[in-house]
Amino acid sequence: MPTKTYTFETPPHYSLFATCHAHGWKYLAPFNWDVDRQELSFAALAGTQAVDLVCSQHKRQIRALITSRRSLSKQSANGLAASIRRALDLNRETTPLFADER
């Protein structure tokens, strides 16, 4: 089965662990949180094709390993990347939450 890895830069102060636990994903199918590996796995659609994802955080990057039954078209891959960013809340600017108010 074809696999592909996407890497996404995270906003400052982003935590995959905190995001998954704050949203309660570890309790909802099709999400699964692996405590030992600190990975979030889930299924998603890439166009009309179901794919499996395993996401992990490494410093300021999220790595998403995608496994599919057949190769993804460029359009499906681009749509999937946007879906991952949205699902993991990677577009949210969090810096103002940690700003020093004087």
ABEGO torsion letter per residue (X at the ends): XBBBBBBBBBBBGBBAAAAAAAAGAAABOABBBBAAAGBBBBBBBBEABBBBBBBBBBEABBBBBBBBABBBBAAAAAAAAAAAAAAAGAABBAAAAABBBX
